[in-house]
Amino acid sequence: MRHYDVVFLHPPRVFESSRFRLRKLISEKLGSKKEEIRPQYCQIPMGIFSLAATLDKEGYDVKIINLGLEQKTNLIFNLDRYIKSMNAKIFAIDLHWFVHTASALMVADVCKRNHPNSLVLLGGMTATWFHNQILKDYPSVDVIIRGEADLSMPHLVGAYITDKGLHNVDGITYRQNGQIKQTPIGKIAPDLDAIEPFRLDLLENYDKYLKSDIIDCGKETTKFFWIPVARSCRYDCAHCGGGRHSYSLLTGRNKMALRTPEKVAEDIRMLQEKGIERVHISHDPEIGGRKYYLDMFEAVKNRDLDLSAYVEIFRLPTRDFIEKFTKVFHDAAVAISPETFSEEVRQLIGRQFSNHAFFKSLDMLKEKGVKTQVWFTIGLPGEVLDLSWFETFKDFFEKISTRGAYVIPPLTYTIDPNCLLAIENEKYRIRLFLKTFEDYKKICSSDNPLDWIGHETETSSREKIATFTAYAYSYVTHFQSSF
């Protein structure tokens, strides 16, 4: 049996039976497309790597395990048997994205059943938002670590292992003698350069993980890794749970913090040494201002690195940024999210750019040879979903396609529990269907798109949002597959 002080466990969206995995494998071998895509969200929250690195530096025996990857690589994988095969004083399960709500609780139950004397804790944005509900209803969870855990986690581990009690650990909610206790939110790390987000050596089967994406584990052809640039955001997009106000509610961080360009560049260099071929930059570097991204690109260039890169642009990229970006990274790719063809709706949710500026930006990206992805969100307040909307969407999409950009087929949008649309639903005239932790838990094992739609607007019902998302997905998929 393997023994650790702390084991970090990242669950997949769902745990699949051996029979299901065998059937899917046979279907793939035969070229069948009958099996539906069930995104497994294999990518681990970036903060897990830095937390594990900190604990490792302090002398604790630490391991990170991606349970979705372990399930993928072992046809007869059994969660109960796998957890039973190891021993840890603390099992730390990430519940960052709500899609893991059901599976994270399943992992907690299995850990507590097989290791009743170990501490089982959850952390991440979703766990933080619902911390009281989780502790009240799920006895297998001993502790919720809230907000940014860079400083709280080492304190918690030290207090628990030395049997000093948890009452002096900031940023946790825990159960003691049948009562739920809560300490003040933990302090935020003042210096993000101190984090180490690339400790791949602490991850089981890390080489296979580098080919894991949102959809599946280990199927990408290029090894890539997400590198953090900042925390929080300058913007407050209404549909995003990571905006400035929403992030502040979870963590107490009221102002966006940036890592220094030199540190980001050094991390990228070390990732290339580990075999990374493409870096995904977690924040739009332009958010730090022109001097920031110029210094970052210069620092990367000085290290003579040979990598491709992908970055999600939070507004529209400037020509200057793209020119510098493409000189430093080959095979550059960006993602832009207009969210909608309606300028009025886009303004309402906090995306402040016109359609004219958007298409001008696409023309510039095509000119510079940048691979461009475009994302949409269907079901935003103010959208009137009808046949006229669909015709306008098709026209807008085709104008994008003629400029060489790839539109991500629109997926079902599930409202974040802490985004502005949810917490200020009356302002945006939103009716919520998903309100509690249990509501989110129930949908996470469902493959019915309607279950995943957690709201309706004044102009569009839940059913309409599901219907027109399906229409748009089908149209975009078939149009782009014909080329």
C-alpha positions in Angstrom: 0.0 0.0 0.0 1.3 3.5 -0.9 1.5 6.0 2.0 1.3 9.7 1.7 0.7 12.8 3.9 -1.6 14.4 1.3 -3.1 13.0 -1.9 -4.8 15.5 -4.3 -7.6 13.8 -6.2 -9.1 15.3 -9.4 -12.4 13.6 -10.4 -13.8 13.3 -13.9 -17.3 14.5 -14.6 -18.6 11.0 -14.3 -17.2 7.6 -13.4 -18.0 5.2 -16.2 -18.6 1.5 -15.7 -16.1 -1.0 -17.2 -18.9 -2.2 -19.5 -19.5 1.4 -20.8 -15.8 2.0 -21.4 -15.4 -1.3 -23.2 -18.4 -0.5 -25.5 -16.9 3.0 -26.2 -13.5 1.5 -27.0 -15.0 -1.0 -29.4 -17.1 1.8 -31.1 -14.0 3.9 -31.5 -12.0 1.0 -33.0 -14.9 0.3 -35.5 -15.2 4.0 -36.4 -18.7 4.2 -35.0 -20.1 7.6 -34.0 -23.1 6.4 -32.2 -21.7 7.0 -28.7 -22.4 10.5 -27.5 -19.6 12.7 -26.4 -19.4 12.9 -22.6 -16.9 15.6 -21.7 -14.8 14.4 -18.8 -13.0 17.7 -17.9 -9.7 16.0 -17.4 -7.7 19.2 -16.9 -6.7 19.8 -13.3 -7.2 23.3 -11.8 -3.8 25.1 -12.0 -3.7 25.9 -8.3 -3.4 22.2 -7.4 0.1 22.1 -8.8 1.3 25.0 -6.8 -0.4 23.8 -3.6 1.3 20.4 -4.0 4.6 22.1 -4.7 4.4 24.1 -1.5 3.7 21.1 0.6 6.5 19.1 -1.0 8.9 21.9 -0.2 7.8 21.8 3.4 8.8 18.1 3.5 5.4 16.4 3.2 4.9 13.3 1.0 2.5 14.5 -1.7 0.9 13.0 -4.8 -1.6 14.4 -7.4 -3.8 11.8 -9.0 -6.1 12.5 -12.0 -8.8 9.9 -11.5 -10.3 10.5 -15.0 -6.9 9.7 -16.5 -6.5 6.6 -14.3 -9.9 5.5 -15.4 -9.1 6.1 -19.1 -5.8 4.1 -19.0 -7.2 1.1 -17.1 -10.2 -0.7 -18.6 -11.0 -2.4 -15.4 -10.6 0.7 -13.2 -12.6 0.5 -10.0 -12.7 3.6 -7.8 -13.2 1.8 -4.6 -10.3 -0.6 -5.2 -8.1 2.2 -6.4 -8.6 4.4 -3.3 -8.3 1.4 -1.0 -4.8 0.7 -2.5 -3.3 3.8 -1.0 -3.2 5.5 2.4 -3.1 9.2 3.1 -3.5 11.3 6.2 -5.4 13.8 4.1 -7.4 13.3 0.9 -7.8 16.7 -0.9 -10.5 16.6 -3.6 -10.9 19.6 -5.9 -14.4 20.8 -6.5 -13.5 23.9 -8.5 -15.9 23.6 -11.5 -19.4 22.6 -10.8 -19.4 19.9 -13.4 -17.5 17.7 -10.8 -20.1 18.2 -8.1 -21.5 14.6 -8.2 -18.2 12.9 -8.8 -16.3 14.8 -6.1 -18.9 13.8 -3.5 -18.6 10.2 -4.7 -14.8 10.3 -4.2 -15.3 11.8 -0.8 -17.6 8.9 0.2 -15.2 6.3 -1.1 -12.2 7.9 0.7 -14.1 8.1 4.0 -15.4 4.6 3.7 -12.0 3.1 3.1 -10.0 5.5 5.3 -12.3 6.6 8.1 -9.4 8.1 10.1 -8.1 10.2 7.3 -9.2 13.9 6.8 -11.3 14.4 3.7 -11.4 17.9 2.4 -12.8 19.7 -0.6 -11.6 23.0 -2.2 -12.2 25.2 -5.2 -14.7 27.8 -6.3 -17.8 25.5 -6.2 -16.8 24.1 -2.8 -16.3 27.6 -1.5 -19.6 28.9 -2.7 -21.6 26.0 -1.2 -19.4 25.3 1.8 -22.1 25.3 4.4 -24.6 23.2 2.4 -21.9 20.6 1.7 -20.8 20.3 5.4 -24.5 20.2 6.5 -25.6 17.4 4.1 -22.5 15.3 3.4 -20.8 13.7 6.5 -18.0 12.2 4.4 -16.5 15.7 4.0 -14.6 16.9 7.0 -13.4 20.3 5.8 -14.0 22.8 3.1 -10.9 25.0 2.4 -12.3 28.3 1.0 -11.0 30.8 -1.5 -7.3 30.8 -2.5 -5.6 28.2 -0.4 -1.9 29.1 -0.9 -1.5 30.1 2.7 -4.3 28.2 4.3 -3.4 24.7 3.0 0.1 24.4 4.5 -1.3 25.7 7.8 -4.2 23.2 7.7 -1.9 20.3 6.9 0.5 21.2 9.6 -2.2 21.6 12.2 -3.9 18.3 11.4 -0.8 16.2 11.2 0.5 17.5 14.5 -2.9 17.2 16.1 -3.1 20.9 17.0 -6.7 21.3 16.0 -8.2 23.3 13.1 -9.7 26.3 15.0 -6.7 28.5 14.2 -6.6 27.7 10.5 -8.0 30.6 8.5 -10.2 30.1 5.5 -11.9 26.8 6.4 -15.3 25.5 7.3 -15.2 22.2 9.3 -17.2 19.9 11.4 -16.4 19.6 15.1 -18.4 17.6 17.6 -21.4 17.6 15.3 -21.3 21.3 14.8 -20.3 23.3 11.7 -17.5 25.8 12.4 -16.2 28.5 10.2 -13.0 30.6 10.4 -12.4 33.9 8.7 -11.5 33.9 5.0 -7.8 33.1 4.6 -5.2 35.7 3.5 -4.4 35.9 -0.2 -0.9 35.4 -1.4 0.7 38.8 -1.8 3.3 37.6 -4.3 2.1 35.3 -7.1 5.7 34.7 -8.2 6.1 32.5 -5.2 3.8 29.8 -6.7 5.1 26.9 -8.7 2.4 25.9 -11.2 4.5 23.4 -13.2 5.4 20.6 -10.7 4.5 17.8 -13.1 6.7 15.4 -11.2 4.2 15.3 -8.4 1.4 14.1 -10.8 0.8 10.4 -11.4 1.2 9.6 -15.1 2.0 13.2 -15.9 3.2 12.4 -19.4 -0.2 11.1 -20.4 -1.9 14.0 -18.7 -0.1 16.5 -21.0 -2.3 15.1 -23.8 -5.6 15.5 -21.9 -8.2 18.1 -22.8 -11.7 19.1 -21.7 -13.4 16.3 -23.7 -11.2 13.3 -22.9 -8.0 12.1 -21.2 -4.9 11.5 -23.2 -6.1 11.9 -26.8 -4.4 15.2 -27.8 -1.4 14.8 -30.3 0.5 17.8 -28.9 1.7 18.0 -25.3 0.4 21.2 -23.8 0.0 22.8 -20.4 -1.9 25.8 -18.9 0.4 28.5 -17.4 -1.2 31.0 -14.9 -0.5 34.7 -15.5 -2.9 36.4 -13.1 -5.7 35.9 -10.6 -9.0 37.7 -10.6 -9.9 40.0 -13.6 -10.3 43.6 -14.6 -13.7 42.9 -16.1 -17.2 41.9 -14.8 -18.8 39.9 -17.5 -22.2 39.0 -16.2 -22.2 35.4 -17.3 -18.8 34.5 -15.9 -18.1 33.2 -12.4 -14.5 34.4 -12.5 -15.1 38.1 -13.0 -13.8 40.8 -10.6 -16.9 40.9 -8.3 -17.6 37.2 -8.4 -14.0 36.3 -7.7 -13.9 38.7 -4.8 -16.9 37.1 -3.2 -15.1 33.8 -3.2 -11.6 34.8 -2.2 -11.5 38.3 -0.8 -9.1 39.3 -3.6 -10.5 42.7 -4.6 -7.9 43.6 -7.2 -6.4 41.6 -10.0 -2.8 40.4 -9.3 -0.3 39.7 -12.1 2.8 37.4 -12.0 5.9 39.2 -13.3 6.8 38.7 -17.0 10.2 37.2 -16.0 8.6 34.6 -13.8 6.0 33.6 -16.5 8.8 33.3 -19.1 10.9 31.2 -16.7 8.0 28.9 -16.1 7.5 28.5 -19.8 11.2 27.6 -20.2 11.0 25.0 -17.6 7.9 23.5 -19.2 9.7 23.2 -22.5 12.4 21.3 -20.7 9.7 18.9 -19.6 8.6 18.2 -23.1 5.8 20.7 -23.5 5.2 21.7 -27.1 2.4 24.2 -26.6 1.6 26.6 -23.8 -1.9 27.8 -23.0 -1.8 31.2 -21.3 -4.5 31.4 -18.7 -5.2 35.1 -18.8 -5.2 37.5 -21.7 -1.7 39.1 -21.4 -3.1 42.4 -22.8 -5.1 42.7 -19.5 -1.9 43.8 -17.9 -1.2 46.6 -20.3 1.2 47.1 -23.2 4.3 47.2 -21.1 3.4 44.0 -19.4 2.9 41.9 -22.5 5.9 43.5 -24.2 8.1 42.6 -21.2 6.7 39.0 -21.2 7.3 38.4 -24.9 10.8 39.9 -24.6 11.6 37.6 -21.7 10.4 34.6 -23.6 12.3 35.6 -26.7 15.6 36.0 -24.7 15.3 32.4 -23.6 15.3 31.2 -27.2 12.2 29.0 -26.8 10.6 27.0 -29.5 6.9 26.6 -28.6 3.5 27.2 -30.0 0.9 29.1 -27.8 -2.8 29.6 -27.3 -4.4 32.5 -25.5 -8.0 33.5 -24.8 -8.6 37.1 -25.6 -10.9 38.8 -23.1 -11.9 41.6 -25.5 -10.4 42.1 -29.0 -6.6 41.9 -29.6 -4.7 44.9 -30.8 -2.5 44.6 -33.9 0.6 45.4 -31.8 -0.2 42.5 -29.4 -0.6 40.0 -32.3 2.5 41.1 -34.1 4.6 40.6 -31.0 2.8 37.4 -30.1 3.5 35.8 -33.5 7.1 36.8 -33.4 7.7 34.9 -30.2 5.5 31.8 -30.6 5.1 29.8 -33.8 1.7 28.4 -34.7 0.0 31.0 -32.6 -3.7 30.6 -31.8 -6.3 32.8 -30.1 -9.9 32.5 -28.9 -12.3 35.4 -29.0 -15.8 35.4 -27.4 -18.3 37.8 -28.9 -20.9 35.5 -27.2 -23.6 36.9 -29.5 -24.2 38.7 -32.8 -26.3 41.3 -30.9 -24.3 44.4 -29.9 -27.0 45.3 -27.4 -26.9 41.9 -25.6 -23.0 42.0 -25.7 -23.0 45.4 -24.1 -25.4 44.3 -21.4 -23.3 41.4 -20.3 -20.1 43.5 -20.3 -18.4 42.8 -23.6 -17.7 46.3 -24.9 -17.0 46.0 -28.7 -19.0 46.4 -31.9 -19.6 43.9 -34.7 -17.5 46.2 -37.0 -14.6 46.0 -34.6 -15.0 42.3 -34.2 -14.8 41.6 -38.0 -12.0 44.0 -38.4 -10.1 42.0 -35.7 -10.8 38.7 -37.5 -9.4 40.2 -40.8 -6.2 41.3 -39.0 -5.8 37.8 -37.4 -6.2 36.2 -40.8 -3.7 38.5 -42.3 -1.2 37.6 -39.5 -1.8 33.8 -40.0 -3.2 33.3 -36.5 -5.5 30.4 -35.9 -8.7 31.8 -34.4 -11.5 30.2 -32.4 -14.8 32.0 -31.9 -17.1 31.2 -29.0 -20.8 31.9 -28.5 -23.1 31.6 -25.5 -26.8 31.1 -26.2 -29.4 32.0 -23.7 -28.2 35.5 -22.6 -30.6 38.1 -21.3 -32.2 40.2 -24.1 -31.9 37.5 -26.8 -35.2 36.6 -28.5 -34.7 33.1 -29.7 -36.9 32.5 -32.8 -36.4 31.7 -36.5 -35.4 35.3 -37.2 -32.6 34.9 -34.5 -31.5 31.7 -36.1 -31.2 33.3 -39.6 -29.2 36.2 -38.2 -27.0 33.8 -36.3 -26.3 31.8 -39.5 -25.4 34.9 -41.4 -23.1 36.1 -38.7 -21.5 32.7 -38.5 -20.9 32.6 -42.2 -19.2 36.0 -42.2 -16.9 34.6 -39.5 -16.2 31.5 -41.5 -15.2 33.5 -44.7 -12.5 35.1 -42.6 -10.9 31.7 -41.8 -11.8 31.5 -38.2 -13.2 28.3 -36.6 -16.4 28.7 -34.6 -16.7 26.3 -31.6 -20.1 24.6 -32.1 -22.2 26.3 -29.4 -22.5 24.2 -26.3 -25.1 24.3 -23.6 -24.5 27.2 -21.2 -25.0 26.4 -17.5 -25.2 29.4 -15.3 -22.4 29.7 -12.7 -23.8 29.9 -9.2 -21.8 33.0 -8.3 -21.9 34.9 -11.6 -23.6 38.3 -11.8 -26.5 36.8 -13.8 -27.2 34.5 -10.8 -26.6 36.8 -7.9 -28.2 39.8 -9.5 -30.9 37.8 -11.3 -33.6 40.4 -10.8 -31.5 43.1 -12.4 -31.0 40.9 -15.5 -34.5 39.5 -15.3 -33.3 35.9 -15.0 -35.3 33.1 -13.5 -33.1 30.5 -11.8 -33.7 26.8 -11.8 -30.3 25.9 -10.2 -30.0 27.5 -6.8 -28.6 25.0 -4.3 -25.7 22.6 -4.2 -28.1 19.7 -4.5 -29.5 21.3 -7.7 -26.1 21.3 -9.3 -25.3 17.8 -8.0 -28.4 16.4 -9.7 -27.6 17.6 -13.2 -24.0 16.4 -13.2 -24.8 12.8 -14.1 -27.4 13.8 -16.7 -26.9 13.7 -20.4 -30.1 15.6 -21.1 -29.2 19.1 -22.3 -32.3 20.6 -20.8 -31.2 19.6 -17.3 -28.0 21.6 -17.8 -29.8 24.8 -18.5 -30.2 26.5 -15.2 -32.1 29.6 -16.1 -34.5 31.3 -18.4 -34.7 34.9 -19.5 -37.6 37.3 -19.9 -37.6 36.6 -23.6 -36.5 32.9 -23.8 -37.7 29.9 -22.0 -35.5 27.1 -20.9 -36.9 24.9 -23.7 -36.1 27.5 -26.3 -32.6 27.9 -25.1 -32.1 24.2 -25.4 -33.7 24.0 -28.8 -31.8 26.9 -30.4 -28.5 25.8 -28.9 -29.1 22.4 -30.6 -30.0 24.2 -33.9 -26.8 26.3 -33.7 -24.6 23.4 -32.8 -25.9 21.3 -35.6 -25.6 24.0 -38.2 -22.1 25.0 -37.3 -20.9 21.4 -37.1 -22.3 20.4 -40.4 -21.2 23.6 -42.2 -17.6 23.4 -41.0 -17.3 19.6 -41.5 -18.1 20.1 -45.2 -14.8 21.9 -45.8 
